[in-house]
Structure formats: C-alpha cells, structure tokens
C-alpha cells in the first residue's frame, strides 16, 4: 500500500527555505519546525496570525506543563525557533520581541582533578578510546568534534588539530601537545596495523571503518572507564573539556587564549571556569590573613 504524504503548507515551505538559505544544521531545522508546530497546535490556527498575547499565553502554557527552563530556552526548541519564525519567515520584529527567555539558575561545572584524569586514562585499555579521551582533555574538544576528526586533521609539524565545522559551523585550530601527539601516533600505528584506519578516513572509526565512532559509543566507553577507575563523579566527555579549561586557568594561561582554544564566541562562557579553578583561589591572600587577631 502506498504511504500517503501530507502536503507541506506554503508557510512551512517558506520557513524551510529560509533555514536552508542560512545553512542551519538539519537537527536545528527539525527542532525549529517542531517548535512552530507546537505553537500552532496550541493556538488551533496558523502560527503567523499569533499576537503578542498569544505568545505570552503559550509560554505560560509551557511553564504550567512542567517544561524545564532549559528546554524552553534552548536553540532547537522554543524561544530561538519562534524568534526565527517571526523575524525571518513572517517578517514581524515586534512580535518576536515579545518572546522572553526564562531565567535559568547557573550551575558550576564539575571537573576532574589531574589525578582523576590520570586514573581514567590508565583504566582505559583500548588505545582508540584512550586516544579519544586524551583529545577531549588535551585539546578541549567537544564530543561531536572528537568523533568528527579525520586523520588529515592532525598536523604534527605545526602541533595543531584542525576542527572542521565545530559548534556554530566554525572551523578552528586546537592545540596538539607533544604528549597528545605521541598518544595519537601510537593509536595510528595500532589502528593502521589492524586495518581499522582508512586512507583519509576517520581518526576514530566505528565498527565499520567507513563510519565514524558514534558519540553514544564514546559516552558508554568513558562511563565504563570511570567505573573501572573508581571515580565517584558523573564522568562524561564534556567533563574532560571542562577539566581542560579549568586546569589551563590554574596554570595561569590567559583566559582569552582559553576562549579561543575552546571555540567560545563569548568570553562570558569561558569566565565561568574562574569560579571552579580552586588552585587559583588557594593562591589568593584573604584580607583576614593580614590582620592581627588577638588570642
């Protein structure tokens, strides 16, 4: 039986074209469409006829449903998607301006100590996973950037890793220390000998070398390594990135350089690590220390 397909409305088609013109990622496009559909279902009519009060009531509806603040705010869900729809597709700046993000409590990231990172790497017996973890910690890459690396992205002479189309679809270079380069060379020799690394292929291939290692596989591997290392923290690949930034700050690396290495567009995102760099805090002489307190 032929499967029936629902025709796309001219409004949705225009939004799809607008997103395509701006080269939004497929996952982002799907999230934007889902958010606008959610608004249309709530209103019971075409979303381009929504008023400012309609949007206010919709946000109240999401809150009453128990939708988390992060979900309401995040890129591929509600606020940003609806702003795109009204500003770009509908062309109504005044309506889009009525959408307000919901304040989210800012939590400090958990980081690993240097000793815990060493234990994690020591407990990782697979050289492929050890190298992947070393990249996340040694270069501060996101998990999506780690699995997207190709062999050609390693520049041993210039001591850099080429991050192609990272977050925000931006290219950048990450640091490649001699220790990290040595780990990657050891993995290349083993992977090449086993026929796992294809010419010009993925640095961290999946079970089929044609495909890259998935983020899910890598996440499972790091949780297993953390359990083997008896680390009593919720360890993830992103935790290694947090630890990279924090430890650099504790080594007195300039925060603006750390911003560049992490690929942050705003210094505000990087400055969060100043609150978790405990070695820096320990070096500060508090005002109480210079007082003479009677015994």
MIDOSE-1310 file (N, C-alpha, C; in nm, 2 decimals, decimal comma, always signed):
residues 295
xxxx	+0,08/-0,12/+0,00/+0,00/+0,00/+0,00/+0,09/+0,12/+0,00; +0,06/+0,22/-0,09/+0,14/+0,34/-0,09/+0,11/+0,42/+0,03; +0,21/+0,48/+0,09/+0,20/+0,56/+0,21/+0,16/+0,70/+0,17; +0,05/+0,75/+0,23/+0,01/+0,89/+0,20/+0,10/+0,99/+0,26
xxxx	+0,12/+1,10/+0,19/+0,21/+1,21/+0,24/+0,12/+1,33/+0,25; +0,14/+1,40/+0,37/+0,06/+1,52/+0,39/+0,13/+1,64/+0,32; +0,06/+1,72/+0,24/+0,13/+1,83/+0,17/+0,18/+1,93/+0,27; +0,29/+1,99/+0,23/+0,35/+2,10/+0,31/+0,29/+2,23/+0,28
xxxx	+0,25/+2,30/+0,38/+0,18/+2,43/+0,37/+0,29/+2,53/+0,31; +0,24/+2,63/+0,24/+0,33/+2,74/+0,19/+0,41/+2,80/+0,30; +0,35/+2,82/+0,41/+0,42/+2,89/+0,52/+0,54/+2,80/+0,57; +0,51/+2,67/+0,59/+0,62/+2,58/+0,63/+0,73/+2,57/+0,53
xxxx	+0,69/+2,56/+0,40/+0,78/+2,56/+0,29/+0,87/+2,68/+0,29; +0,81/+2,80/+0,32/+0,89/+2,92/+0,32/+0,99/+2,92/+0,44; +0,95/+2,87/+0,55/+1,04/+2,86/+0,67/+1,15/+2,76/+0,64; +1,12/+2,65/+0,57/+1,22/+2,55/+0,54/+1,33/+2,61/+0,44
xxxx	+1,28/+2,69/+0,35/+1,37/+2,76/+0,25/+1,45/+2,86/+0,32; +1,39/+2,94/+0,42/+1,47/+3,04/+0,50/+1,58/+2,97/+0,58; +1,55/+2,85/+0,64/+1,65/+2,78/+0,71/+1,76/+2,73/+0,62; +1,72/+2,68/+0,50/+1,82/+2,63/+0,41/+1,91/+2,74/+0,36
xxxx	+1,86/+2,86/+0,33/+1,94/+2,97/+0,29/+2,04/+3,01/+0,39; +2,01/+2,99/+0,52/+2,10/+3,03/+0,63/+2,18/+2,91/+0,67; +2,17/+2,80/+0,60/+2,25/+2,68/+0,62/+2,25/+2,63/+0,77; +2,13/+2,63/+0,82/+2,11/+2,57/+0,96/+2,13/+2,42/+0,95
xxxx	+2,18/+2,37/+1,06/+2,21/+2,22/+1,06/+2,07/+2,15/+1,06; +2,07/+2,03/+1,00/+1,95/+1,95/+0,99/+1,88/+1,93/+1,12; +1,95/+1,90/+1,23/+1,89/+1,89/+1,36/+1,83/+2,01/+1,41; +1,89/+2,13/+1,38/+1,83/+2,26/+1,42/+1,70/+2,28/+1,34
xxxx	+1,70/+2,25/+1,21/+1,58/+2,27/+1,13/+1,47/+2,19/+1,18; +1,50/+2,06/+1,22/+1,39/+1,98/+1,27/+1,33/+2,03/+1,40; +1,42/+2,08/+1,48/+1,38/+2,14/+1,61/+1,29/+2,27/+1,59; +1,33/+2,35/+1,50/+1,26/+2,47/+1,47/+1,12/+2,44/+1,42
xxxx	+1,11/+2,35/+1,33/+0,98/+2,31/+1,27/+0,89/+2,25/+1,39; +0,95/+2,17/+1,47/+0,87/+2,11/+1,58/+0,82/+2,22/+1,68; +0,90/+2,32/+1,70/+0,86/+2,43/+1,80/+0,74/+2,51/+1,74; +0,75/+2,54/+1,61/+0,64/+2,62/+1,55/+0,52/+2,53/+1,54
xxxx	+0,53/+2,40/+1,51/+0,41/+2,32/+1,51/+0,35/+2,31/+1,65; +0,43/+2,31/+1,75/+0,38/+2,30/+1,89/+0,29/+2,43/+1,92; +0,34/+2,55/+1,87/+0,27/+2,67/+1,88/+0,14/+2,66/+1,81; +0,14/+2,61/+1,68/+0,02/+2,61/+1,60/-0,08/+2,51/+1,66
xxxx	-0,04/+2,40/+1,72/-0,13/+2,31/+1,79/-0,20/+2,38/+1,91; -0,12/+2,46/+1,98/-0,17/+2,53/+2,10/-0,28/+2,63/+2,05; -0,24/+2,71/+1,95/-0,33/+2,81/+1,90/-0,46/+2,76/+1,83; -0,44/+2,65/+1,76/-0,55/+2,60/+1,68/-0,57/+2,67/+1,55
xxxx	-0,47/+2,75/+1,51/-0,48/+2,82/+1,38/-0,33/+2,84/+1,33; -0,32/+2,90/+1,22/-0,19/+2,92/+1,16/-0,10/+3,01/+1,25; +0,02/+2,97/+1,28/+0,10/+3,04/+1,38/+0,14/+3,19/+1,34; +0,14/+3,22/+1,21/+0,17/+3,35/+1,16/+0,07/+3,45/+1,20
xxxx	-0,05/+3,41/+1,25/-0,15/+3,50/+1,30/-0,15/+3,52/+1,45; -0,04/+3,47/+1,51/-0,03/+3,49/+1,66/-0,01/+3,63/+1,70; -0,07/+3,67/+1,81/-0,05/+3,80/+1,87/+0,06/+3,79/+1,98; +0,10/+3,91/+2,03/+0,19/+3,91/+2,14/+0,13/+3,84/+2,26
xxxx	+0,00/+3,86/+2,28/-0,06/+3,80/+2,40/-0,07/+3,65/+2,38; -0,09/+3,60/+2,25/-0,09/+3,46/+2,23/+0,05/+3,39/+2,27; +0,16/+3,46/+2,23/+0,29/+3,41/+2,27/+0,31/+3,41/+2,42; +0,26/+3,51/+2,48/+0,27/+3,52/+2,63/+0,20/+3,40/+2,69
xxxx	+0,08/+3,37/+2,64/+0,00/+3,26/+2,70/+0,06/+3,13/+2,67; +0,13/+3,12/+2,55/+0,19/+3,00/+2,51/+0,31/+2,97/+2,60; +0,39/+3,07/+2,64/+0,50/+3,05/+2,73/+0,44/+3,01/+2,87; +0,33/+3,07/+2,91/+0,27/+3,03/+3,04/+0,23/+2,88/+3,03
xxxx	+0,17/+2,85/+2,92/+0,13/+2,71/+2,90/+0,24/+2,61/+2,91; +0,35/+2,64/+2,85/+0,47/+2,55/+2,86/+0,52/+2,54/+3,00; +0,52/+2,65/+3,07/+0,56/+2,65/+3,22/+0,46/+2,57/+3,30; +0,33/+2,59/+3,28/+0,23/+2,51/+3,35/+0,24/+2,36/+3,33
xxxx	+0,29/+2,33/+3,21/+0,30/+2,18/+3,17/+0,42/+2,12/+3,24; +0,50/+2,20/+3,30/+0,62/+2,15/+3,37/+0,74/+2,14/+3,28; +0,74/+2,21/+3,16/+0,85/+2,22/+3,07/+0,97/+2,29/+3,14; +1,09/+2,23/+3,13/+1,20/+2,28/+3,20/+1,24/+2,42/+3,14
xxxx	+1,31/+2,50/+3,22/+1,35/+2,63/+3,18/+1,45/+2,61/+3,06; +1,54/+2,52/+3,08/+1,64/+2,49/+2,97/+1,57/+2,46/+2,84; +1,47/+2,37/+2,84/+1,40/+2,33/+2,72/+1,33/+2,44/+2,66; +1,27/+2,53/+2,74/+1,21/+2,65/+2,68/+1,31/+2,74/+2,61
xxxx	+1,43/+2,75/+2,66/+1,52/+2,85/+2,61/+1,61/+2,79/+2,50; +1,64/+2,66/+2,50/+1,75/+2,61/+2,41/+1,72/+2,63/+2,26; +1,83/+2,62/+2,19/+1,83/+2,66/+2,05/+1,73/+2,58/+1,97; +1,73/+2,45/+1,98/+1,65/+2,37/+1,89/+1,51/+2,35/+1,94
xxxx	+1,47/+2,42/+2,04/+1,33/+2,40/+2,09/+1,25/+2,53/+2,07; +1,23/+2,61/+2,17/+1,12/+2,70/+2,16/+1,15/+2,85/+2,13; +1,22/+2,92/+2,22/+1,24/+3,06/+2,20/+1,31/+3,10/+2,07; +1,43/+3,04/+2,05/+1,51/+3,08/+1,94/+1,44/+3,04/+1,81
xxxx	+1,37/+2,92/+1,81/+1,30/+2,88/+1,69/+1,18/+2,97/+1,66; +1,11/+3,02/+1,76/+0,99/+3,11/+1,73/+1,04/+3,25/+1,69; +1,15/+3,29/+1,75/+1,21/+3,42/+1,70/+1,25/+3,41/+1,56; +1,31/+3,30/+1,52/+1,35/+3,28/+1,38/+1,22/+3,29/+1,29
xxxx	+1,12/+3,22/+1,33/+1,00/+3,21/+1,25/+0,93/+3,35/+1,23; +0,92/+3,42/+1,34/+0,85/+3,55/+1,33/+0,94/+3,66/+1,27; +1,07/+3,66/+1,30/+1,16/+3,76/+1,24/+1,19/+3,74/+1,10; +1,22/+3,61/+1,06/+1,27/+3,58/+0,93/+1,15/+3,54/+0,83
xxxx	+1,08/+3,44/+0,87/+0,97/+3,39/+0,78/+0,85/+3,48/+0,78; +0,80/+3,53/+0,89/+0,69/+3,61/+0,90/+0,73/+3,76/+0,87; +0,85/+3,80/+0,92/+0,89/+3,93/+0,90/+0,83/+4,03/+0,99; +0,80/+3,98/+1,12/+0,74/+4,07/+1,22/+0,83/+4,08/+1,34
xxxx	+0,91/+4,19/+1,34/+1,01/+4,20/+1,45/+0,94/+4,23/+1,58; +0,82/+4,30/+1,58/+0,75/+4,34/+1,70/+0,70/+4,22/+1,78; +0,65/+4,12/+1,71/+0,60/+4,00/+1,78/+0,72/+3,92/+1,84; +0,82/+3,91/+1,76/+0,94/+3,83/+1,81/+1,00/+3,89/+1,93
xxxx	+0,99/+4,03/+1,94/+1,05/+4,09/+2,06/+0,97/+4,07/+2,19; +0,85/+4,01/+2,18/+0,77/+3,98/+2,30/+0,82/+3,85/+2,36; +0,89/+3,77/+2,29/+0,94/+3,64/+2,34/+1,05/+3,66/+2,44; +1,04/+3,61/+2,56/+1,14/+3,63/+2,66/+1,20/+3,50/+2,71
xxxx	+1,33/+3,49/+2,72/+1,39/+3,37/+2,78/+1,36/+3,37/+2,93; +1,36/+3,24/+2,98/+1,33/+3,22/+3,12/+1,46/+3,21/+3,19; +1,47/+3,29/+3,30/+1,60/+3,28/+3,38/+1,63/+3,14/+3,43; +1,75/+3,10/+3,40/+1,79/+2,96/+3,44/+1,90/+2,97/+3,55
xxxx	+1,89/+2,90/+3,66/+2,00/+2,91/+3,76/+2,13/+2,86/+3,70; +2,23/+2,93/+3,72/+2,36/+2,89/+3,66/+2,44/+2,80/+3,76; +2,47/+2,68/+3,71/+2,54/+2,59/+3,80/+2,68/+2,58/+3,75; +2,77/+2,56/+3,85/+2,91/+2,55/+3,82/+2,94/+2,41/+3,77
xxxx	+3,02/+2,39/+3,67/+3,05/+2,26/+3,62/+3,14/+2,18/+3,71; +3,12/+2,05/+3,72/+3,21/+1,96/+3,80/+3,33/+1,93/+3,71; +3,45/+1,93/+3,77/+3,57/+1,90/+3,70/+3,64/+1,78/+3,77; +3,73/+1,72/+3,69/+3,81/+1,61/+3,74/+3,94/+1,68/+3,79
xxxx	+4,00/+1,62/+3,89/+4,14/+1,66/+3,93/+4,24/+1,60/+3,83; +4,36/+1,65/+3,83/+4,46/+1,59/+3,74/+4,48/+1,44/+3,77; +4,48/+1,41/+3,90/+4,50/+1,27/+3,94/+4,38/+1,18/+3,89; +4,26/+1,23/+3,89/+4,15/+1,16/+3,84/+4,16/+1,14/+3,69
xxxx	+4,20/+1,24/+3,61/+4,22/+1,22/+3,47/+4,32/+1,11/+3,44; +4,43/+1,11/+3,52/+4,54/+1,01/+3,50/+4,48/+0,87/+3,53; +4,40/+0,86/+3,63/+4,34/+0,73/+3,67/+4,24/+0,68/+3,56; +4,17/+0,78/+3,50/+4,07/+0,75/+3,39/+4,15/+0,69/+3,27
xxxx	+4,25/+0,76/+3,23/+4,33/+0,72/+3,11/+4,40/+0,58/+3,14; +4,45/+0,56/+3,26/+4,52/+0,44/+3,30/+4,42/+0,32/+3,30; +4,29/+0,35/+3,33/+4,19/+0,24/+3,34/+4,13/+0,21/+3,20; +4,17/+0,29/+3,10/+4,12/+0,27/+2,96/+4,22/+0,18/+2,89
xxxx	+4,18/+0,06/+2,86/+4,27/-0,04/+2,80/+4,27/-0,03/+2,65; +4,16/+0,01/+2,59/+4,15/+0,03/+2,44/+4,23/+0,16/+2,40; +4,33/+0,14/+2,32/+4,41/+0,25/+2,28/+4,33/+0,36/+2,20; +4,23/+0,31/+2,12/+4,14/+0,40/+2,05/+4,06/+0,49/+2,14
xxxx	+4,00/+0,43/+2,25/+3,93/+0,52/+2,34/+4,02/+0,60/+2,43; +4,14/+0,55/+2,46/+4,23/+0,63/+2,54/+4,27/+0,75/+2,46; +4,30/+0,73/+2,33/+4,34/+0,85/+2,24/+4,22/+0,95/+2,23; +4,10/+0,90/+2,22/+3,98/+0,99/+2,21/+3,96/+1,07/+2,34
xxxx	+3,98/+1,00/+2,45/+3,97/+1,08/+2,58/+4,08/+1,18/+2,59; +4,20/+1,14/+2,55/+4,32/+1,23/+2,55/+4,29/+1,35/+2,47; +4,23/+1,34/+2,35/+4,20/+1,45/+2,27/+4,10/+1,55/+2,34; +4,00/+1,49/+2,40/+3,90/+1,57/+2,47/+3,96/+1,65/+2,59
xxxx	+4,05/+1,59/+2,66/+4,12/+1,65/+2,77/+4,24/+1,74/+2,73; +4,31/+1,69/+2,64/+4,44/+1,75/+2,60/+4,42/+1,87/+2,50; +4,30/+1,87/+2,43/+4,28/+1,98/+2,33/+4,14/+2,05/+2,36; +4,07/+2,00/+2,46/+3,94/+2,07/+2,49/+3,83/+2,06/+2,39
xxxx	+3,83/+1,95/+2,32/+3,73/+1,93/+2,21/+3,60/+1,88/+2,27; +3,49/+1,92/+2,20/+3,35/+1,86/+2,23/+3,35/+1,72/+2,18; +3,25/+1,64/+2,23/+3,24/+1,50/+2,18/+3,21/+1,50/+2,04; +3,13/+1,59/+1,99/+3,10/+1,59/+1,84/+3,22/+1,62/+1,76
xxxx	+3,31/+1,70/+1,81/+3,43/+1,74/+1,74/+3,53/+1,62/+1,74; +3,54/+1,55/+1,85/+3,63/+1,44/+1,86/+3,59/+1,33/+1,76; +3,47/+1,29/+1,75/+3,43/+1,18/+1,66/+3,43/+1,23/+1,52; +3,43/+1,36/+1,49/+3,44/+1,41/+1,35/+3,58/+1,43/+1,30
xxxx	+3,68/+1,40/+1,38/+3,82/+1,42/+1,34/+3,86/+1,32/+1,23; +3,93/+1,36/+1,14/+3,99/+1,27/+1,03/+4,14/+1,27/+1,05; +4,20/+1,17/+0,99/+4,35/+1,16/+1,00/+4,42/+1,28/+0,95; +4,37/+1,34/+0,85/+4,43/+1,46/+0,79/+4,42/+1,58/+0,88
xxxx	+4,34/+1,58/+0,98/+4,33/+1,69/+1,07/+4,44/+1,70/+1,17; +4,53/+1,60/+1,17/+4,64/+1,61/+1,26/+4,76/+1,67/+1,19; +4,81/+1,78/+1,24/+4,93/+1,84/+1,18/+5,04/+1,83/+1,28; +5,12/+1,73/+1,27/+5,23/+1,71/+1,37/+5,34/+1,81/+1,36
xxxx	+5,36/+1,87/+1,25/+5,47/+1,98/+1,23/+5,43/+2,11/+1,30; +5,30/+2,15/+1,28/+5,26/+2,27/+1,34/+5,20/+2,25/+1,48; +5,19/+2,13/+1,52/+5,13/+2,09/+1,65/+4,99/+2,15/+1,67; +4,90/+2,12/+1,57/+4,76/+2,16/+1,58/+4,67/+2,05/+1,53
xxxx	+4,55/+2,06/+1,58/+4,44/+1,98/+1,53/+4,34/+2,07/+1,46; +4,30/+2,03/+1,34/+4,20/+2,11/+1,27/+4,06/+2,06/+1,30; +3,99/+2,15/+1,36/+3,85/+2,12/+1,40/+3,76/+2,18/+1,29; +3,71/+2,09/+1,21/+3,63/+2,14/+1,09/+3,48/+2,15/+1,12
xxxx	+3,42/+2,27/+1,10/+3,28/+2,29/+1,12/+3,24/+2,24/+1,27; +3,30/+2,30/+1,37/+3,26/+2,27/+1,50/+3,13/+2,34/+1,54; +3,11/+2,36/+1,67/+2,98/+2,43/+1,71/+2,97/+2,56/+1,64; +2,85/+2,59/+1,59/+2,83/+2,72/+1,52/+2,88/+2,71/+1,38
xxxx	+2,91/+2,59/+1,33/+2,96/+2,57/+1,19/+3,09/+2,65/+1,17; +3,18/+2,66/+1,27/+3,30/+2,73/+1,26/+3,42/+2,64/+1,26; +3,52/+2,67/+1,17/+3,65/+2,60/+1,18/+3,74/+2,66/+1,28; +3,82/+2,59/+1,34/+3,92/+2,64/+1,43/+4,04/+2,54/+1,44
xxxx	+4,15/+2,59/+1,50/+4,26/+2,50/+1,53/+4,27/+2,48/+1,68; +4,29/+2,36/+1,72/+4,31/+2,33/+1,86/+4,45/+2,29/+1,89; +4,50/+2,30/+2,01/+4,64/+2,27/+2,04/+4,66/+2,12/+2,04; +4,78/+2,08/+2,00/+4,83/+1,94/+1,99/+4,96/+1,93/+2,06
xxxx	+4,96/+1,90/+2,19/+5,08/+1,89/+2,27/+5,16/+1,77/+2,22; +5,29/+1,77/+2,26/+5,38/+1,65/+2,22/+5,33/+1,52/+2,28; +5,27/+1,53/+2,41/+5,22/+1,41/+2,47/+5,10/+1,36/+2,40; +5,01/+1,45/+2,36/+4,89/+1,41/+2,29/+4,93/+1,35/+2,15
xxxx	+5,02/+1,42/+2,08/+5,07/+1,37/+1,95/+5,12/+1,23/+1,96; +5,20/+1,20/+2,07/+5,25/+1,07/+2,09/+5,14/+0,96/+2,11; +5,04/+1,00/+2,18/+4,93/+0,90/+2,20/+4,86/+0,88/+2,07; +4,84/+0,98/+1,99/+4,77/+0,97/+1,86/+4,85/+0,89/+1,77
xxxx	+4,98/+0,90/+1,77/+5,07/+0,82/+1,68/+5,07/+0,67/+1,72; +5,06/+0,65/+1,85/+5,06/+0,51/+1,89/+4,92/+0,45/+1,85; +4,82/+0,52/+1,86/+4,69/+0,47/+1,81/+4,69/+0,45/+1,66; +4,75/+0,55/+1,59/+4,76/+0,54/+1,44/+4,83/+0,41/+1,40
xxxx	+4,94/+0,38/+1,47/+5,02/+0,26/+1,43/+4,94/+0,13/+1,46; +4,87/+0,13/+1,57/+4,79/+0,01/+1,61/+4,67/+0,00/+1,51; +4,60/+0,11/+1,49/+4,48/+0,11/+1,40/+4,52/+0,08/+1,26; +4,63/+0,13/+1,21/+4,67/+0,10/+1,08/+4,71/-0,05/+1,06
xxxx	+4,78/-0,10/+1,16/+4,82/-0,24/+1,16/+4,70/-0,34/+1,15; +4,59/-0,30/+1,22/+4,47/-0,38/+1,23/+4,38/-0,35/+1,11; +4,41/-0,26/+1,02/+4,33/-0,23/+0,91/+4,20/-0,15/+0,95; +4,21/-0,08/+1,06/+4,09/+0,00/+1,11/+4,09/+0,14/+1,05
xxxx	+4,21/+0,19/+1,02/+4,22/+0,33/+0,97/+4,24/+0,33/+0,82; +4,14/+0,40/+0,75/+4,15/+0,41/+0,61/+4,22/+0,53/+0,57; +4,28/+0,53/+0,45/+4,35/+0,65/+0,40/+4,25/+0,76/+0,39; +4,29/+0,87/+0,46/+4,20/+0,99/+0,45/+4,07/+0,97/+0,53
xxxx	+4,06/+0,86/+0,61/+3,94/+0,83/+0,68/+3,93/+0,89/+0,82; +3,84/+0,84/+0,90/+3,81/+0,89/+1,03/+3,93/+0,85/+1,13; +3,96/+0,94/+1,22/+4,06/+0,92/+1,32/+4,02/+0,81/+1,42; +3,89/+0,82/+1,45/+3,83/+0,72/+1,54/+3,71/+0,65/+1,47
xxxx	+3,74/+0,55/+1,39/+3,63/+0,48/+1,32/+3,54/+0,40/+1,41; +3,42/+0,37/+1,36/+3,33/+0,28/+1,43/+3,36/+0,14/+1,40; +3,26/+0,05/+1,43/+3,28/-0,09/+1,40/+3,31/-0,11/+1,25; +3,24/-0,04/+1,16/+3,26/-0,03/+1,02/+3,35/+0,09/+1,00
xxxx	+3,48/+0,07/+0,96/+3,57/+0,18/+0,94/+3,52/+0,29/+0,85; +3,42/+0,26/+0,77/+3,37/+0,37/+0,68/+3,30/+0,48/+0,76; +3,25/+0,44/+0,87/+3,17/+0,53/+0,96/+3,25/+0,57/+1,08; +3,23/+0,69/+1,13/+3,30/+0,74/+1,25/+3,24/+0,67/+1,37
xxxx	+3,32/+0,67/+1,48/+3,27/+0,62/+1,61/+3,16/+0,72/+1,65; +3,05/+0,66/+1,70/+2,93/+0,74/+1,74/+2,96/+0,80/+1,88; +2,89/+0,92/+1,90/+2,90/+0,98/+2,03/+2,85/+0,89/+2,14; +2,74/+0,82/+2,11/+2,69/+0,73/+2,21/+2,79/+0,62/+2,25
xxxx	+2,86/+0,56/+2,15/+2,96/+0,46/+2,18/+3,07/+0,52/+2,27; +3,11/+0,64/+2,24/+3,22/+0,71/+2,31/+3,17/+0,74/+2,46; +3,05/+0,78/+2,47/+2,99/+0,81/+2,60/+2,98/+0,68/+2,69; +2,95/+0,57/+2,63/+2,94/+0,45/+2,70/+3,08/+0,41/+2,75
xxxx	+3,18/+0,43/+2,66/+3,32/+0,39/+2,69/+3,37/+0,47/+2,81; +3,34/+0,60/+2,81/+3,40/+0,68/+2,92/+3,33/+0,65/+3,05; +3,21/+0,62/+3,05/+3,14/+0,58/+3,17/+3,20/+0,45/+3,23; +3,23/+0,36/+3,14/+3,29/+0,23/+3,18/+3,43/+0,25/+3,23
xxxx	+3,51/+0,34/+3,17/+3,64/+0,37/+3,22/+3,64/+0,44/+3,35; +3,54/+0,53/+3,37/+3,53/+0,60/+3,50/+3,49/+0,50/+3,61; +3,41/+0,40/+3,58/+3,37/+0,30/+3,68/+3,49/+0,21/+3,72; +3,57/+0,18/+3,61/+3,69/+0,10/+3,64/+3,80/+0,17/+3,72
xxxx	+3,80/+0,31/+3,70/+3,89/+0,39/+3,77/+3,84/+0,43/+3,91; +3,72/+0,39/+3,94/+3,65/+0,42/+4,07/+3,65/+0,57/+4,10; +3,60/+0,64/+3,99/+3,58/+0,78/+4,01/+3,44/+0,81/+4,05; +3,42/+0,87/+4,16/+3,28/+0,89/+4,21/+3,22/+1,02/+4,16
xxxx	+3,22/+1,04/+4,03/+3,16/+1,16/+3,97/+3,10/+1,11/+3,84; +3,00/+1,20/+3,80/+2,93/+1,16/+3,67/+3,02/+1,20/+3,56; +3,10/+1,11/+3,51/+3,20/+1,15/+3,41/+3,15/+1,14/+3,27; +3,18/+1,24/+3,19/+3,14/+1,24/+3,05/+3,25/+1,30/+2,97
xxxx	+3,24/+1,30/+2,84/+3,34/+1,36/+2,75/+3,34/+1,51/+2,78; +3,23/+1,57/+2,80/+3,22/+1,72/+2,83/+3,29/+1,75/+2,96; +3,29/+1,66/+3,05/+3,36/+1,68/+3,18/+3,51/+1,70/+3,15; +3,56/+1,62/+3,06/+3,70/+1,63/+3,02/+3,73/+1,77/+2,96
xxxx	+3,64/+1,82/+2,88/+3,65/+1,96/+2,83/+3,65/+2,06/+2,94; +3,56/+2,05/+3,03/+3,56/+2,14/+3,15/+3,69/+2,13/+3,22; +3,74/+2,01/+3,24/+3,87/+2,00/+3,32/+3,99/+2,06/+3,24; +3,99/+2,05/+3,11/+4,09/+2,11/+3,03/+4,09/+2,26/+3,05
xxxx	+3,98/+2,32/+3,05/+3,97/+2,47/+3,06/+4,01/+2,51/+3,21; +3,96/+2,44/+3,30/+3,99/+2,47/+3,44/+4,14/+2,45/+3,47; +4,20/+2,35/+3,43/+4,34/+2,32/+3,46/+4,43/+2,42/+3,39; +4,39/+2,47/+3,27/+4,47/+2,57/+3,20/+4,47/+2,70/+3,28
xxxx	+4,35/+2,73/+3,33/+4,33/+2,85/+3,41/+4,42/+2,85/+3,53; +4,42/+2,73/+3,59/+4,51/+2,71/+3,71/+4,65/+2,72/+3,68; +4,69/+2,69/+3,56/+4,83/+2,71/+3,51/+4,86/+2,85/+3,47; +4,76/+2,94/+3,49/+4,78/+3,08/+3,46/+4,78/+3,12/+3,31
xxxx	+4,72/+3,03/+3,23/+4,70/+3,06/+3,09/+4,60/+3,17/+3,08; +4,62/+3,27/+2,99/+4,53/+3,38/+2,97/+4,39/+3,33/+2,94; +4,29/+3,39/+3,00/+4,15/+3,34/+2,98/+4,11/+3,37/+2,83; +4,16/+3,47/+2,77/+4,12/+3,49/+2,63/+4,18/+3,39/+2,53
xxxx	+4,30/+3,34/+2,57/+4,35/+3,23/+2,49/+4,27/+3,10/+2,51; +4,23/+3,08/+2,63/+4,14/+2,96/+2,66/+4,01/+2,97/+2,58; +3,96/+3,10/+2,58/+3,84/+3,12/+2,50/+3,86/+3,08/+2,35; +3,97/+3,11/+2,29/+4,00/+3,07/+2,16/+4,01/+2,92/+2,14
xxxx	+4,08/+2,86/+2,24/+4,11/+2,71/+2,23/+3,97/+2,64/+2,24; +3,88/+2,69/+2,32/+3,75/+2,62/+2,34/+3,66/+2,65/+2,23; +3,68/+2,76/+2,15/+3,59/+2,79/+2,04/+3,47/+2,87/+2,09; +3,48/+2,93/+2,21/+3,37/+3,01/+2,26/+3,36/+3,15/+2,19
xxxx	+3,24/+3,18/+2,15/+3,22/+3,31/+2,08/+3,22/+3,43/+2,19; +3,18/+3,40/+2,31/+3,17/+3,50/+2,42/+3,26/+3,46/+2,53; +3,33/+3,57/+2,58/+3,42/+3,55/+2,69/+3,34/+3,51/+2,82; +3,22/+3,55/+2,83/+3,13/+3,52/+2,94/+3,13/+3,36/+2,96
xxxx	+3,12/+3,29/+2,85/+3,11/+3,14/+2,86/+3,24/+3,09/+2,92; +3,35/+3,14/+2,89/+3,48/+3,10/+2,94/+3,51/+3,14/+3,08; +3,46/+3,26/+3,12/+3,48/+3,31/+3,25/+3,42/+3,23/+3,36; +3,33/+3,14/+3,33/+3,27/+3,05/+3,43/+3,37/+2,97/+3,50
xxxx	+3,48/+2,93/+3,42/+3,58/+2,84/+3,48/+3,67/+2,91/+3,59; +3,66/+3,04/+3,60/+3,73/+3,11/+3,70/+3,68/+3,08/+3,84; +3,55/+3,04/+3,84/+3,48/+3,00/+3,97/+3,51/+2,86/+4,01; +3,57/+2,78/+3,93/+3,60/+2,64/+3,97/+3,75/+2,61/+3,97
xxxx	+3,83/+2,71/+3,93/+3,97/+2,69/+3,94/+4,02/+2,70/+4,08; +4,02/+2,60/+4,16/+4,04/+2,61/+4,30/+4,19/+2,64/+4,33; +4,28/+2,60/+4,25/+4,42/+2,63/+4,27/+4,45/+2,78/+4,27; +4,37/+2,85/+4,18/+4,38/+3,00/+4,17/+4,33/+3,06/+4,30
xxxx	+4,22/+3,01/+4,36/+4,16/+3,06/+4,48/+4,26/+3,04/+4,60; +4,33/+2,93/+4,60/+4,42/+2,90/+4,71/+4,54/+2,99/+4,71; +4,57/+3,05/+4,60/+4,69/+3,14/+4,59/+4,65/+3,28/+4,64; +4,52/+3,31/+4,65/+4,48/+3,45/+4,69/+4,50/+3,46/+4,84
xxxx	+4,56/+3,57/+4,88/+4,57/+3,60/+5,03/+4,45/+3,68/+5,07; +4,37/+3,62/+5,16/+4,25/+3,69/+5,20/+4,28/+3,80/+5,30; +4,18/+3,90/+5,31/+4,21/+4,01/+5,40/+4,22/+3,98/+5,54; +4,16/+3,87/+5,58/+4,18/+3,82/+5,72/+4,32/+3,78/+5,76
xxxx	+4,39/+3,74/+5,66/+4,53/+3,69/+5,68/+4,63/+3,80/+5,72; +4,60/+3,92/+5,68/+4,69/+4,03/+5,71/+4,65/+4,11/+5,84; +4,55/+4,06/+5,90/+4,51/+4,12/+6,03/+4,58/+4,05/+6,15; +4,60/+4,12/+6,25/+4,65/+4,07/+6,37/+4,53/+4,05/+6,47
xxx	+4,49/+3,92/+6,48/+4,37/+3,89/+6,57/+4,42/+3,85/+6,71; +4,37/+3,93/+6,81/+4,41/+3,89/+6,95/+4,37/+3,75/+6,98; +4,45/+3,68/+7,06/+4,42/+3,55/+7,10/+4,35/+3,55/+7,24
